[in-house]
Amino acid sequence: MDNKDKVYVKFKDYNFHKALFKMEIVKNMEDYEIRDDDVFIVTYPKSGTIWTQQILSLIYFEDHRNRTENIPTMDRVPSLEYNIHNLDFANMPSPRIFTSHLPYYLVPKGLKDKKAKILYVYRNPKDVLISCFHFSNLMVILPSSNSIEKFMQNFLNGNMIGSCWFDHIKGWYEHRHDFNIMFISYEDMKKDLRSSVLKICSFLEKELSEEDVDAVVRQATFQNMKSDPLANYKYIIKHELGTRNDEGSFLRKGAVGDWKHHLTVDQSERFDKIFDMNMKNIPLKFIWNINEE
């Protein structure tokens, strides 16, 4: 990424979005007061963040599940580091649920008490790359690109908002014993959403009736979320962040294996070599394609 195209600001070796970055928030992040029943959704960008926001909102909040309130998911489950709507986190009722793209070393130290829970959602990085590519071309606050090759190099080198995908997931996995954390893959959630919801409920120690689980699963399908303006950030991206076209949305395809339609064989093989070199000691399971017919 050329200097003129840089939209990020680096703080402690991590790239934040320059337009959304608030030094007073990030500088004091480590000392932020954590409650025992706080829950954090941690992801690298474009790895299922909004989807998981919706799932946890449906699990935790009956009014959201029953559609008897009108709170956007971004305000129901806000971003810890960006807090775009300047919510008063200290006075939010418990349980508080946050999203974060932060690396393990920048999150509040109180998370190491191992009482608050972290759900780390990861996605195969080729699909993350393609999702980031399309998202950058959609949002006016991000530099557009017509070269997947150049974009791939920036992604692999960590010249992105969110920095290096490999550093992010490796850092969290290698320090997993410092936190009360569960790893779940985007692809497993796509393959069997109900089983994933039950697994998440078990980790969060939330008991739901069969009827409530059915409601969570039904409302958290990709198509139902994409048609729900509260869940898909429709108003926010159009009127607050700005898009290059009226058809785009935060939720694009949600497919597994979309990278095959964009990367050449050579690009895919080069990506594989770098992936294998970086991830050889990380035993997480990665799914690169599933039949979604």
N, C-alpha and C positions, 0 to 999 in steps of 0.2 A: 504494500500500500504506500503510495507516494505521500510525502509530507503534506502536500496540499489536500490530499484526500483523507488525512487522519481525522477521525471523528472521536477518537478515544483519548483519554488522559491516563497516564500510568501512575499508579500509587502503590508502593510496596510491590513492584513487579507484577501488578495486575492491571489490565486495561478496562477502565470504566468508560461509559458513554459520556463524552464531553458535555453534551447539552443537558444531560440528566444528572450529572455528577454534582453532589453537594458535599464539599469538604468537611463541613461541621458534622455531617452524619457519619461519614466513613472514618474520619479521624478518631471519633469516639466510639466506634463500633465495638472494639474489644471489651470495653467496660459497660456495654449495654446490659441492663438488668434483665435476666432471664427468669421466667416463672417455671415452676416444676411441670405445669401442664401445657407449656408452649409446644407447638409443633412446627417444624421447618421442612418445607419442600425445597430440596437443593438439586439444582440441575445445571448443566452447561446450557447456554442459550439454544433454543430450538430443539429441545429434547423431550418435550411433553409437559412443559411447565403449566400451561393454561389448562390442559386436560386434567392434570393432577390437582390443580386448584379446584376445578369443578367437582372432581370425585370427592375430595376432602370436605368441600362445602356441603355436598349432599350427605355425606356420612355424619357430619357434626351438627348440622343446623336443620332442624325439622322444618322451620319456616321456608328455608331455601328448597328443601326436598319437596315440600307441598306447594311451592310456588305461591306462597301467601305474603311474600315481601319482594321488594324491588331494589335490591342492593347489587350493583355490578360486582362480578367476581374479583375485579381488581381491588375493590374496597373491602370486600369480604375477606380476601386473602391477599394482603398487599405485599409488595416487594420491600424487603427490609432495607436494602441499601439505596433504593431510588425514591421510594415514597412520593410518587408523582403528585398525589393529591394532598400531601402534607397532613396526613392523618395523625392524630394524637395517640401514638402507640401506648403510652404509659397509662392512658385511661380507657383503653379498649377492654371490654369484658373478657374474662377467661371462658373457654380456652381461646388463646390467640393462635392463629395460623398465619405463617409468613412464607413467602417464596424468597429464594436467594440464588444468585449465580456465583456467590463468593467462593474463593478457594478456602480450604480448611483452616489456613493460618490467619484469615482475616475475620472469621466469625467471632461472636461474643465468647469470651473465656468461660462464661457461665454455662455454656453448652457442654463443657467437659465435666460438669457435675453428674452427667449421665442420667439425669431425671427427665429433662425435656427431650423430645423425640425428633429424629431427623429421618426423613424419607428421601433417599437419594435415587432419583430416576435417571437412568442412562439409556442411550440410544446408539445404534450402530453409527459410527462417525461418518460413513459415506453419506447416509441419509441426512445427518446433521449438516454436513457440508452443503448438500443441495438445498436443504431448507433455508440455511443461512444465505445462500446465493440468491434465491428467489425473494427472500425477505428484504435483503439489501436493495434489490431492484424495485421493490414496492414502496419502501418507506423513504420519505423525503429527508429524514434526519440521518440517513445512511448513504454512503456513496454507491451509485449504481455501477454495474460492471457487465460487459458483454463477453468477458473472457473467463470461462470456467477454469482454464489452466492457471491464469494469474490468481484467481480467487482461491484455487486449491493450494497454491504455494503460500499465500497469506495464511490460510487455515492451518496448514501443516507447520508453519513457522510461528504461529501464535500471534500474527499481526492482525488481530481481530479484537472486537469487544468481547470480553470473556477470556482473552489470552489463549493459551494453548490447550486444546481439548485433552491431549495426553497428560499434561501436568495436572489438569483439574481432576480427572477421574483417578489418576494414580495417587495424587495427594490424599484425596478423601479415602480411597481404599486402603492405602498403606497406614493411615492414621485412624482406621475404623475403630480400633480398640479404645480410642480416647473419647468416643462418643456413643450415645445410645442411637444407633443407626441401622436402618435396613436398606439394602440395595434391591431395586426391582427394575427390570428392563421394560422399556417402551414396547418392545416387540412381544414380550410375554403378556402385557396388558392388551395388546391388539389381538393376540391369539385367543385369549380366554379372559375376558374382562371380569366375568363373575368370580372366577377363582382368584383373580388379582385383587378384587375388592374385598373378598373374604380374608385374603392374606394381609392386606393393609389394615383391615378392621382388627385382626388378631394382634398385629404389632402395636396398634394404637390403643388396644384394650377397649374397643368400642363394640358393644353387643347390639346388633340390629336384628329386628324380626325378618323373616323370609320376605315379607311384603315390602319392608323398607329396603332390603338388599335389591329386590327386583326394581324398585323405584330408582335407586342409585344407578344401577346398571343401564336401565332404560334411558335415563336422562343424560348419562355420560357417554353414550355412543357418539362417534365422531359427527355423524350427520345431524343428530339432534342438537349437539353443541353448536355446530356451524350455523344452524338456523335460529339459535337463541342469542339475541343481541347482548344480553347481560353476560353471557359466557364467552362470546367470541371477540369482545373488545371493539365491536363495530363502531360505536359512537366515539370511543377514545382515539382509535387510530385515524378516523376520518376528520374529527373536529379538534383534537388536541395535539396529535403527533403529526398527522398529515401523510397522505399517500399520493403516489404518482398516477394512480388510476382508481376509479370508483368501484371497480370489480374486486379488488384485492381485499384480503382479510388476514388476520393473524393466523387463522386456521386455513391451510391451503388444501393439501390432499390427505395428510396424515397417513400416507401409505408406507409400507415397508418394502424396500427394494427399488424405490424410485430412482436411486442413483444409477441403475442400469440403463436408464433412458437418457442419461446426461454425460456420464464418464466414458471415455474411450477405453478400449482394452488396455492400452499402454498406461493411461492414467490410473486405471484401477489396479494394475499390477504394481505400479510405483507406490501407490497408496498402501497396498498390502505389505510391501517390504518394510515401509516405515512403521506401519501398525505392528507387524510381527516383532520388529526390533524393540519397540517401546513397551509392548504389552506382554512380553514373554513370561513375566513373573506375576502377572495379574490374572487369576483364575476365573474372572467373571465370564459368563457365557454371553456370546454375541450372536445375534441372528441377523443374517444379511438379506434374507428374502423369505417371504411366506406367501402361500397361495391364499389370496383373500376373496376368491370367487364365492 
